Amino acid sequence: MVCGVAVIAAVVSYRHAYAVVTEYGESGATAIMIPLTIDGLVYAASMAILHSTGVGVKAPPLAWTLLWLGITATLAANVAHGWQNGLVGSIVAAWPAVALVGCYEMLMWLVRTNGKADTDKPNETLDVDQQAIKAYRESVRIGSPLSERRIAEKYGKSRRWSRAIIERSAERE
């Protein structure tokens, strides 16, 4: 249901943004693509935040900034589309953007919390050391290495243990 509402809202929101873009002078491929960049920015930023959650690192501030910028832009385009019909027209025109962002972010929350629940459960194929090594290597791969303190907190272990995990991560690469 969440995805269905999001798809409907995305189509209507796109049409509103497209109408605004063409009204202000853009045409052709540019007019088609600009609305895609608006909602695409929300998608891309959400994916970065989701990935950060999956690997146990803090999402980059840029991802949060771009998420809010994309949300603001899609709302602004939809409000601008309804502006000619006054306040009520703007509210009605903004609704698809609200529904799209709301549904999409609820979906991301469902994915993030489900993933978190899975990492909190004991993994039958990986012991806690192997899980920590895997998480540390992934954090290094994305350019945001987990600290000793963060590893210790995440796995409920000591900083000495997490230091050994970091050393073991380097040995096996």
CNS distance restraints for C-alpha pairs under 8 A (distance, minus, plus):
assign (resid   1 and name CA) (resid   5 and name CA) 6.26 0.50 0.50
assign (resid   2 and name CA) (resid   6 and name CA) 6.17 0.50 0.50
assign (resid   2 and name CA) (resid 103 and name CA) 5.64 0.50 0.50
assign (resid   2 and name CA) (resid 104 and name CA) 7.67 0.50 0.50
assign (resid   2 and name CA) (resid 106 and name CA) 7.93 0.50 0.50
assign (resid   2 and name CA) (resid 107 and name CA) 7.01 0.50 0.50
assign (resid   3 and name CA) (resid   7 and name CA) 6.12 0.50 0.50
assign (resid   3 and name CA) (resid 103 and name CA) 7.15 0.50 0.50
assign (resid   3 and name CA) (resid 104 and name CA) 7.58 0.50 0.50
assign (resid   3 and name CA) (resid 107 and name CA) 7.80 0.50 0.50
assign (resid   4 and name CA) (resid   8 and name CA) 6.37 0.50 0.50
assign (resid   5 and name CA) (resid   9 and name CA) 6.03 0.50 0.50
assign (resid   5 and name CA) (resid  99 and name CA) 7.30 0.50 0.50
assign (resid   5 and name CA) (resid 100 and name CA) 7.31 0.50 0.50
assign (resid   5 and name CA) (resid 103 and name CA) 7.07 0.50 0.50
assign (resid   6 and name CA) (resid  10 and name CA) 5.90 0.50 0.50
assign (resid   6 and name CA) (resid  99 and name CA) 6.67 0.50 0.50
assign (resid   6 and name CA) (resid 100 and name CA) 4.75 0.50 0.50
assign (resid   6 and name CA) (resid 101 and name CA) 7.78 0.50 0.50
assign (resid   6 and name CA) (resid 103 and name CA) 5.60 0.50 0.50
assign (resid   6 and name CA) (resid 104 and name CA) 6.41 0.50 0.50
assign (resid   7 and name CA) (resid  11 and name CA) 6.30 0.50 0.50
assign (resid   7 and name CA) (resid 100 and name CA) 7.52 0.50 0.50
assign (resid   8 and name CA) (resid  12 and name CA) 6.42 0.50 0.50
assign (resid   9 and name CA) (resid  13 and name CA) 5.86 0.50 0.50
assign (resid   9 and name CA) (resid  96 and name CA) 4.59 0.50 0.50
assign (resid   9 and name CA) (resid  97 and name CA) 6.58 0.50 0.50
assign (resid   9 and name CA) (resid  99 and name CA) 6.06 0.50 0.50
assign (resid   9 and name CA) (resid 100 and name CA) 5.08 0.50 0.50
assign (resid  10 and name CA) (resid  14 and name CA) 5.89 0.50 0.50
assign (resid  10 and name CA) (resid  96 and name CA) 7.04 0.50 0.50
assign (resid  10 and name CA) (resid  97 and name CA) 7.32 0.50 0.50
assign (resid  10 and name CA) (resid 100 and name CA) 5.81 0.50 0.50
assign (resid  11 and name CA) (resid  15 and name CA) 6.27 0.50 0.50
assign (resid  12 and name CA) (resid  16 and name CA) 6.27 0.50 0.50
assign (resid  12 and name CA) (resid  96 and name CA) 6.26 0.50 0.50
assign (resid  13 and name CA) (resid  17 and name CA) 6.21 0.50 0.50
assign (resid  13 and name CA) (resid  74 and name CA) 7.56 0.50 0.50
assign (resid  13 and name CA) (resid  78 and name CA) 6.49 0.50 0.50
assign (resid  13 and name CA) (resid  96 and name CA) 5.47 0.50 0.50
assign (resid  13 and name CA) (resid  97 and name CA) 5.60 0.50 0.50
assign (resid  13 and name CA) (resid 100 and name CA) 7.91 0.50 0.50
assign (resid  14 and name CA) (resid  18 and name CA) 5.94 0.50 0.50
assign (resid  14 and name CA) (resid  35 and name CA) 5.82 0.50 0.50
assign (resid  14 and name CA) (resid  36 and name CA) 7.24 0.50 0.50
assign (resid  15 and name CA) (resid  19 and name CA) 6.13 0.50 0.50
assign (resid  16 and name CA) (resid  20 and name CA) 6.40 0.50 0.50
assign (resid  16 and name CA) (resid  77 and name CA) 6.95 0.50 0.50
assign (resid  16 and name CA) (resid  78 and name CA) 5.60 0.50 0.50
assign (resid  16 and name CA) (resid  81 and name CA) 5.73 0.50 0.50
assign (resid  16 and name CA) (resid  93 and name CA) 7.51 0.50 0.50
assign (resid  17 and name CA) (resid  21 and name CA) 6.12 0.50 0.50
assign (resid  17 and name CA) (resid  35 and name CA) 5.49 0.50 0.50
assign (resid  17 and name CA) (resid  74 and name CA) 7.46 0.50 0.50
assign (resid  17 and name CA) (resid  77 and name CA) 5.18 0.50 0.50
assign (resid  17 and name CA) (resid  78 and name CA) 6.10 0.50 0.50
assign (resid  17 and name CA) (resid  81 and name CA) 7.11 0.50 0.50
assign (resid  18 and name CA) (resid  22 and name CA) 6.14 0.50 0.50
assign (resid  18 and name CA) (resid  31 and name CA) 6.30 0.50 0.50
assign (resid  18 and name CA) (resid  32 and name CA) 6.62 0.50 0.50
assign (resid  18 and name CA) (resid  34 and name CA) 7.66 0.50 0.50
assign (resid  18 and name CA) (resid  35 and name CA) 5.94 0.50 0.50
assign (resid  19 and name CA) (resid  23 and name CA) 6.00 0.50 0.50
assign (resid  19 and name CA) (resid  81 and name CA) 6.99 0.50 0.50
assign (resid  20 and name CA) (resid  24 and name CA) 6.35 0.50 0.50
assign (resid  20 and name CA) (resid  77 and name CA) 6.60 0.50 0.50
assign (resid  20 and name CA) (resid  80 and name CA) 6.91 0.50 0.50
assign (resid  20 and name CA) (resid  81 and name CA) 5.79 0.50 0.50
assign (resid  21 and name CA) (resid  25 and name CA) 6.73 0.50 0.50
assign (resid  21 and name CA) (resid  26 and name CA) 5.76 0.50 0.50
assign (resid  21 and name CA) (resid  27 and name CA) 7.94 0.50 0.50
assign (resid  21 and name CA) (resid  31 and name CA) 5.94 0.50 0.50
assign (resid  21 and name CA) (resid  34 and name CA) 7.52 0.50 0.50
assign (resid  21 and name CA) (resid  35 and name CA) 7.82 0.50 0.50
assign (resid  22 and name CA) (resid  26 and name CA) 4.85 0.50 0.50
assign (resid  22 and name CA) (resid  27 and name CA) 5.81 0.50 0.50
assign (resid  22 and name CA) (resid  31 and name CA) 6.05 0.50 0.50
assign (resid  26 and name CA) (resid  30 and name CA) 6.40 0.50 0.50
assign (resid  26 and name CA) (resid  31 and name CA) 5.18 0.50 0.50
assign (resid  27 and name CA) (resid  31 and name CA) 4.73 0.50 0.50
assign (resid  27 and name CA) (resid  32 and name CA) 7.61 0.50 0.50
assign (resid  28 and name CA) (resid  32 and name CA) 6.49 0.50 0.50
assign (resid  29 and name CA) (resid  33 and name CA) 6.09 0.50 0.50
assign (resid  30 and name CA) (resid  34 and name CA) 6.02 0.50 0.50
assign (resid  31 and name CA) (resid  35 and name CA) 7.40 0.50 0.50
assign (resid  32 and name CA) (resid  36 and name CA) 7.34 0.50 0.50
assign (resid  33 and name CA) (resid  37 and name CA) 6.41 0.50 0.50
assign (resid  34 and name CA) (resid  38 and name CA) 6.68 0.50 0.50
assign (resid  35 and name CA) (resid  39 and name CA) 6.80 0.50 0.50
assign (resid  36 and name CA) (resid  40 and name CA) 5.56 0.50 0.50
assign (resid  37 and name CA) (resid  41 and name CA) 5.83 0.50 0.50
assign (resid  38 and name CA) (resid  42 and name CA) 6.96 0.50 0.50
assign (resid  38 and name CA) (resid  70 and name CA) 5.58 0.50 0.50
assign (resid  38 and name CA) (resid  73 and name CA) 6.43 0.50 0.50
assign (resid  38 and name CA) (resid  74 and name CA) 6.05 0.50 0.50
assign (resid  39 and name CA) (resid  43 and name CA) 6.37 0.50 0.50
assign (resid  39 and name CA) (resid  70 and name CA) 6.45 0.50 0.50
assign (resid  39 and name CA) (resid  71 and name CA) 7.76 0.50 0.50
assign (resid  39 and name CA) (resid  74 and name CA) 6.68 0.50 0.50
assign (resid  40 and name CA) (resid  44 and name CA) 6.01 0.50 0.50
assign (resid  41 and name CA) (resid  45 and name CA) 6.03 0.50 0.50
assign (resid  41 and name CA) (resid  66 and name CA) 6.74 0.50 0.50
assign (resid  41 and name CA) (resid  67 and name CA) 6.71 0.50 0.50
assign (resid  41 and name CA) (resid  70 and name CA) 5.50 0.50 0.50
assign (resid  42 and name CA) (resid  46 and name CA) 6.05 0.50 0.50
assign (resid  42 and name CA) (resid  66 and name CA) 7.15 0.50 0.50
assign (resid  42 and name CA) (resid  67 and name CA) 4.99 0.50 0.50
assign (resid  42 and name CA) (resid  68 and name CA) 7.74 0.50 0.50
assign (resid  42 and name CA) (resid  70 and name CA) 5.12 0.50 0.50
assign (resid  42 and name CA) (resid  71 and name CA) 6.49 0.50 0.50
assign (resid  42 and name CA) (resid 101 and name CA) 7.84 0.50 0.50
assign (resid  43 and name CA) (resid  47 and name CA) 6.17 0.50 0.50
assign (resid  43 and name CA) (resid  67 and name CA) 7.97 0.50 0.50
assign (resid  44 and name CA) (resid  48 and name CA) 6.38 0.50 0.50
assign (resid  45 and name CA) (resid  49 and name CA) 6.31 0.50 0.50
assign (resid  45 and name CA) (resid  63 and name CA) 4.79 0.50 0.50
assign (resid  45 and name CA) (resid  64 and name CA) 6.80 0.50 0.50
assign (resid  45 and name CA) (resid  66 and name CA) 6.09 0.50 0.50
assign (resid  45 and name CA) (resid  67 and name CA) 5.18 0.50 0.50
assign (resid  46 and name CA) (resid  50 and name CA) 6.01 0.50 0.50
assign (resid  46 and name CA) (resid  63 and name CA) 7.34 0.50 0.50
assign (resid  46 and name CA) (resid  67 and name CA) 6.67 0.50 0.50
assign (resid  46 and name CA) (resid 105 and name CA) 7.64 0.50 0.50
assign (resid  46 and name CA) (resid 108 and name CA) 7.24 0.50 0.50
assign (resid  47 and name CA) (resid  51 and name CA) 6.02 0.50 0.50
assign (resid  48 and name CA) (resid  52 and name CA) 6.20 0.50 0.50
assign (resid  48 and name CA) (resid  59 and name CA) 7.08 0.50 0.50
assign (resid  48 and name CA) (resid  63 and name CA) 6.33 0.50 0.50
assign (resid  49 and name CA) (resid  53 and name CA) 6.33 0.50 0.50
assign (resid  49 and name CA) (resid  59 and name CA) 5.15 0.50 0.50
assign (resid  49 and name CA) (resid  60 and name CA) 7.56 0.50 0.50
assign (resid  49 and name CA) (resid  63 and name CA) 6.52 0.50 0.50
assign (resid  49 and name CA) (resid  64 and name CA) 7.56 0.50 0.50
assign (resid  50 and name CA) (resid  54 and name CA) 6.30 0.50 0.50
assign (resid  50 and name CA) (resid 108 and name CA) 6.92 0.50 0.50
assign (resid  50 and name CA) (resid 111 and name CA) 7.91 0.50 0.50
assign (resid  50 and name CA) (resid 112 and name CA) 6.18 0.50 0.50
assign (resid  51 and name CA) (resid  55 and name CA) 6.41 0.50 0.50
assign (resid  52 and name CA) (resid  56 and name CA) 6.03 0.50 0.50
assign (resid  52 and name CA) (resid  57 and name CA) 5.15 0.50 0.50
assign (resid  52 and name CA) (resid  58 and name CA) 6.04 0.50 0.50
assign (resid  52 and name CA) (resid  59 and name CA) 5.15 0.50 0.50
assign (resid  53 and name CA) (resid  57 and name CA) 6.14 0.50 0.50
assign (resid  53 and name CA) (resid  58 and name CA) 7.05 0.50 0.50
assign (resid  53 and name CA) (resid  59 and name CA) 7.16 0.50 0.50
assign (resid  53 and name CA) (resid 112 and name CA) 6.58 0.50 0.50
assign (resid  53 and name CA) (resid 116 and name CA) 7.70 0.50 0.50
assign (resid  54 and name CA) (resid 112 and name CA) 7.17 0.50 0.50
assign (resid  54 and name CA) (resid 115 and name CA) 6.61 0.50 0.50
assign (resid  54 and name CA) (resid 116 and name CA) 7.15 0.50 0.50
assign (resid  55 and name CA) (resid 135 and name CA) 5.82 0.50 0.50
assign (resid  55 and name CA) (resid 138 and name CA) 6.53 0.50 0.50
assign (resid  55 and name CA) (resid 139 and name CA) 6.43 0.50 0.50
assign (resid  56 and name CA) (resid 135 and name CA) 7.12 0.50 0.50
assign (resid  56 and name CA) (resid 139 and name CA) 7.77 0.50 0.50
assign (resid  57 and name CA) (resid 139 and name CA) 6.92 0.50 0.50
assign (resid  57 and name CA) (resid 144 and name CA) 7.23 0.50 0.50
assign (resid  57 and name CA) (resid 146 and name CA) 6.77 0.50 0.50
assign (resid  59 and name CA) (resid  63 and name CA) 6.78 0.50 0.50
assign (resid  59 and name CA) (resid  64 and name CA) 7.46 0.50 0.50
assign (resid  60 and name CA) (resid  64 and name CA) 6.94 0.50 0.50
assign (resid  61 and name CA) (resid  65 and name CA) 6.10 0.50 0.50
assign (resid  62 and name CA) (resid  66 and name CA) 5.99 0.50 0.50
assign (resid  63 and name CA) (resid  67 and name CA) 6.03 0.50 0.50
assign (resid  64 and name CA) (resid  68 and name CA) 6.32 0.50 0.50
assign (resid  65 and name CA) (resid  69 and name CA) 6.09 0.50 0.50
assign (resid  66 and name CA) (resid  70 and name CA) 5.93 0.50 0.50
assign (resid  67 and name CA) (resid  71 and name CA) 6.22 0.50 0.50
assign (resid  68 and name CA) (resid  72 and name CA) 6.03 0.50 0.50
assign (resid  69 and name CA) (resid  73 and name CA) 6.08 0.50 0.50
assign (resid  70 and name CA) (resid  74 and name CA) 6.13 0.50 0.50
assign (resid  71 and name CA) (resid  75 and name CA) 6.18 0.50 0.50
assign (resid  71 and name CA) (resid 101 and name CA) 6.95 0.50 0.50
assign (resid  72 and name CA) (resid  76 and name CA) 6.01 0.50 0.50
assign (resid  73 and name CA) (resid  77 and name CA) 6.13 0.50 0.50
assign (resid  74 and name CA) (resid  78 and name CA) 6.23 0.50 0.50
assign (resid  74 and name CA) (resid  97 and name CA) 6.09 0.50 0.50
assign (resid  75 and name CA) (resid  79 and name CA) 6.02 0.50 0.50
assign (resid  75 and name CA) (resid  94 and name CA) 5.84 0.50 0.50
assign (resid  75 and name CA) (resid  97 and name CA) 5.70 0.50 0.50
assign (resid  75 and name CA) (resid  98 and name CA) 7.18 0.50 0.50
assign (resid  76 and name CA) (resid  80 and name CA) 5.96 0.50 0.50
assign (resid  76 and name CA) (resid  94 and name CA) 7.87 0.50 0.50
assign (resid  77 and name CA) (resid  81 and name CA) 6.25 0.50 0.50
assign (resid  78 and name CA) (resid  82 and name CA) 6.65 0.50 0.50
assign (resid  78 and name CA) (resid  90 and name CA) 7.29 0.50 0.50
assign (resid  78 and name CA) (resid  93 and name CA) 5.36 0.50 0.50
assign (resid  78 and name CA) (resid  94 and name CA) 4.74 0.50 0.50
assign (resid  78 and name CA) (resid  95 and name CA) 8.00 0.50 0.50
assign (resid  78 and name CA) (resid  96 and name CA) 7.85 0.50 0.50
assign (resid  78 and name CA) (resid  97 and name CA) 6.73 0.50 0.50
assign (resid  79 and name CA) (resid  83 and name CA) 5.99 0.50 0.50
assign (resid  79 and name CA) (resid  90 and name CA) 4.57 0.50 0.50
assign (resid  79 and name CA) (resid  91 and name CA) 6.72 0.50 0.50
assign (resid  79 and name CA) (resid  93 and name CA) 5.80 0.50 0.50
assign (resid  79 and name CA) (resid  94 and name CA) 5.05 0.50 0.50
assign (resid  80 and name CA) (resid  84 and name CA) 7.86 0.50 0.50
assign (resid  80 and name CA) (resid  90 and name CA) 6.86 0.50 0.50
assign (resid  81 and name CA) (resid  90 and name CA) 7.05 0.50 0.50
assign (resid  81 and name CA) (resid  93 and name CA) 6.51 0.50 0.50
assign (resid  82 and name CA) (resid  86 and name CA) 7.07 0.50 0.50
assign (resid  82 and name CA) (resid  89 and name CA) 4.64 0.50 0.50
assign (resid  82 and name CA) (resid  90 and name CA) 4.09 0.50 0.50
assign (resid  82 and name CA) (resid  91 and name CA) 7.39 0.50 0.50
assign (resid  82 and name CA) (resid  92 and name CA) 7.18 0.50 0.50
assign (resid  82 and name CA) (resid  93 and name CA) 5.07 0.50 0.50
assign (resid  82 and name CA) (resid  94 and name CA) 7.58 0.50 0.50
assign (resid  83 and name CA) (resid  87 and name CA) 6.82 0.50 0.50
assign (resid  83 and name CA) (resid  89 and name CA) 6.17 0.50 0.50
assign (resid  83 and name CA) (resid  90 and name CA) 4.99 0.50 0.50
assign (resid  84 and name CA) (resid  89 and name CA) 7.26 0.50 0.50
assign (resid  84 and name CA) (resid  90 and name CA) 7.93 0.50 0.50
assign (resid  85 and name CA) (resid  89 and name CA) 4.56 0.50 0.50
assign (resid  85 and name CA) (resid  90 and name CA) 6.88 0.50 0.50
assign (resid  86 and name CA) (resid  90 and name CA) 6.22 0.50 0.50
assign (resid  87 and name CA) (resid  91 and name CA) 6.26 0.50 0.50
assign (resid  88 and name CA) (resid  92 and name CA) 6.13 0.50 0.50
assign (resid  89 and name CA) (resid  93 and name CA) 6.02 0.50 0.50
assign (resid  90 and name CA) (resid  94 and name CA) 5.95 0.50 0.50
assign (resid  91 and name CA) (resid  95 and name CA) 6.29 0.50 0.50
assign (resid  94 and name CA) (resid  98 and name CA) 6.48 0.50 0.50
assign (resid  95 and name CA) (resid  99 and name CA) 6.09 0.50 0.50
assign (resid  96 and name CA) (resid 100 and name CA) 5.93 0.50 0.50
assign (resid  97 and name CA) (resid 101 and name CA) 6.09 0.50 0.50
assign (resid  98 and name CA) (resid 102 and name CA) 5.79 0.50 0.50
assign (resid  99 and name CA) (resid 103 and name CA) 5.85 0.50 0.50
assign (resid 100 and name CA) (resid 104 and name CA) 5.96 0.50 0.50
assign (resid 101 and name CA) (resid 105 and name CA) 5.93 0.50 0.50
assign (resid 102 and name CA) (resid 106 and name CA) 6.08 0.50 0.50
assign (resid 103 and name CA) (resid 107 and name CA) 6.15 0.50 0.50
assign (resid 104 and name CA) (resid 108 and name CA) 6.27 0.50 0.50
assign (resid 105 and name CA) (resid 109 and name CA) 6.08 0.50 0.50
assign (resid 106 and name CA) (resid 110 and name CA) 6.19 0.50 0.50
assign (resid 107 and name CA) (resid 111 and name CA) 6.30 0.50 0.50
assign (resid 108 and name CA) (resid 112 and name CA) 5.99 0.50 0.50
assign (resid 109 and name CA) (resid 113 and name CA) 5.97 0.50 0.50
assign (resid 110 and name CA) (resid 114 and name CA) 6.00 0.50 0.50
assign (resid 111 and name CA) (resid 115 and name CA) 6.05 0.50 0.50
assign (resid 112 and name CA) (resid 116 and name CA) 6.13 0.50 0.50
assign (resid 113 and name CA) (resid 117 and name CA) 6.11 0.50 0.50
assign (resid 114 and name CA) (resid 118 and name CA) 6.30 0.50 0.50
assign (resid 115 and name CA) (resid 119 and name CA) 6.36 0.50 0.50
assign (resid 116 and name CA) (resid 120 and name CA) 6.28 0.50 0.50
assign (resid 117 and name CA) (resid 121 and name CA) 6.55 0.50 0.50
assign (resid 119 and name CA) (resid 123 and name CA) 7.57 0.50 0.50
assign (resid 122 and name CA) (resid 127 and name CA) 7.72 0.50 0.50
assign (resid 122 and name CA) (resid 128 and name CA) 7.88 0.50 0.50
assign (resid 123 and name CA) (resid 127 and name CA) 6.70 0.50 0.50
assign (resid 126 and name CA) (resid 130 and name CA) 5.52 0.50 0.50
assign (resid 126 and name CA) (resid 131 and name CA) 5.94 0.50 0.50
assign (resid 127 and name CA) (resid 131 and name CA) 6.22 0.50 0.50
assign (resid 128 and name CA) (resid 132 and name CA) 6.12 0.50 0.50
assign (resid 128 and name CA) (resid 155 and name CA) 7.50 0.50 0.50
assign (resid 129 and name CA) (resid 133 and name CA) 6.15 0.50 0.50
assign (resid 129 and name CA) (resid 165 and name CA) 6.92 0.50 0.50
assign (resid 130 and name CA) (resid 134 and name CA) 6.07 0.50 0.50
assign (resid 131 and name CA) (resid 135 and name CA) 6.14 0.50 0.50
assign (resid 132 and name CA) (resid 136 and name CA) 6.03 0.50 0.50
assign (resid 132 and name CA) (resid 151 and name CA) 7.11 0.50 0.50
assign (resid 132 and name CA) (resid 155 and name CA) 7.54 0.50 0.50
assign (resid 132 and name CA) (resid 165 and name CA) 6.83 0.50 0.50
assign (resid 133 and name CA) (resid 137 and name CA) 6.09 0.50 0.50
assign (resid 133 and name CA) (resid 165 and name CA) 5.93 0.50 0.50
assign (resid 133 and name CA) (resid 166 and name CA) 7.03 0.50 0.50
assign (resid 133 and name CA) (resid 168 and name CA) 7.36 0.50 0.50
assign (resid 133 and name CA) (resid 169 and name CA) 5.47 0.50 0.50
assign (resid 134 and name CA) (resid 138 and name CA) 6.20 0.50 0.50
assign (resid 134 and name CA) (resid 169 and name CA) 7.93 0.50 0.50
assign (resid 135 and name CA) (resid 139 and name CA) 6.18 0.50 0.50
assign (resid 136 and name CA) (resid 140 and name CA) 6.24 0.50 0.50
assign (resid 136 and name CA) (resid 145 and name CA) 6.49 0.50 0.50
assign (resid 136 and name CA) (resid 146 and name CA) 5.95 0.50 0.50
assign (resid 136 and name CA) (resid 151 and name CA) 7.88 0.50 0.50
assign (resid 136 and name CA) (resid 166 and name CA) 7.04 0.50 0.50
assign (resid 136 and name CA) (resid 169 and name CA) 7.27 0.50 0.50
assign (resid 137 and name CA) (resid 141 and name CA) 6.09 0.50 0.50
assign (resid 137 and name CA) (resid 145 and name CA) 7.80 0.50 0.50
assign (resid 137 and name CA) (resid 169 and name CA) 6.57 0.50 0.50
assign (resid 138 and name CA) (resid 142 and name CA) 6.36 0.50 0.50
assign (resid 139 and name CA) (resid 143 and name CA) 6.34 0.50 0.50
assign (resid 139 and name CA) (resid 144 and name CA) 5.25 0.50 0.50
assign (resid 139 and name CA) (resid 145 and name CA) 4.64 0.50 0.50
assign (resid 139 and name CA) (resid 146 and name CA) 6.04 0.50 0.50
assign (resid 140 and name CA) (resid 144 and name CA) 5.62 0.50 0.50
assign (resid 140 and name CA) (resid 145 and name CA) 4.43 0.50 0.50
assign (resid 140 and name CA) (resid 146 and name CA) 7.46 0.50 0.50
assign (resid 141 and name CA) (resid 145 and name CA) 7.90 0.50 0.50
assign (resid 146 and name CA) (resid 150 and name CA) 6.04 0.50 0.50
assign (resid 146 and name CA) (resid 151 and name CA) 6.40 0.50 0.50
assign (resid 147 and name CA) (resid 151 and name CA) 6.27 0.50 0.50
assign (resid 148 and name CA) (resid 152 and name CA) 6.12 0.50 0.50
assign (resid 148 and name CA) (resid 159 and name CA) 5.69 0.50 0.50
assign (resid 148 and name CA) (resid 162 and name CA) 5.27 0.50 0.50
assign (resid 148 and name CA) (resid 163 and name CA) 5.81 0.50 0.50
assign (resid 148 and name CA) (resid 166 and name CA) 7.73 0.50 0.50
assign (resid 149 and name CA) (resid 153 and name CA) 6.14 0.50 0.50
assign (resid 149 and name CA) (resid 159 and name CA) 5.97 0.50 0.50
assign (resid 149 and name CA) (resid 162 and name CA) 7.53 0.50 0.50
assign (resid 150 and name CA) (resid 154 and name CA) 5.99 0.50 0.50
assign (resid 151 and name CA) (resid 155 and name CA) 6.23 0.50 0.50
assign (resid 151 and name CA) (resid 157 and name CA) 7.87 0.50 0.50
assign (resid 151 and name CA) (resid 159 and name CA) 7.78 0.50 0.50
assign (resid 151 and name CA) (resid 162 and name CA) 5.78 0.50 0.50
assign (resid 152 and name CA) (resid 156 and name CA) 5.59 0.50 0.50
assign (resid 152 and name CA) (resid 157 and name CA) 4.69 0.50 0.50
assign (resid 152 and name CA) (resid 158 and name CA) 5.34 0.50 0.50
assign (resid 152 and name CA) (resid 159 and name CA) 5.40 0.50 0.50
assign (resid 152 and name CA) (resid 161 and name CA) 7.29 0.50 0.50
assign (resid 152 and name CA) (resid 162 and name CA) 5.52 0.50 0.50
assign (resid 153 and name CA) (resid 157 and name CA) 6.62 0.50 0.50
assign (resid 157 and name CA) (resid 161 and name CA) 6.40 0.50 0.50
assign (resid 157 and name CA) (resid 162 and name CA) 7.19 0.50 0.50
assign (resid 158 and name CA) (resid 162 and name CA) 6.43 0.50 0.50
assign (resid 159 and name CA) (resid 163 and name CA) 6.02 0.50 0.50
assign (resid 160 and name CA) (resid 164 and name CA) 6.37 0.50 0.50
assign (resid 161 and name CA) (resid 165 and name CA) 6.30 0.50 0.50
assign (resid 162 and name CA) (resid 166 and name CA) 6.28 0.50 0.50
assign (resid 163 and name CA) (resid 167 and name CA) 6.31 0.50 0.50
assign (resid 164 and name CA) (resid 168 and name CA) 6.03 0.50 0.50
assign (resid 165 and name CA) (resid 169 and name CA) 6.03 0.50 0.50
assign (resid 166 and name CA) (resid 170 and name CA) 6.56 0.50 0.50
assign (resid 167 and name CA) (resid 171 and name CA) 6.48 0.50 0.50
assign (resid 168 and name CA) (resid 172 and name CA) 6.39 0.50 0.50
assign (resid 169 and name CA) (resid 173 and name CA) 6.64 0.50 0.50
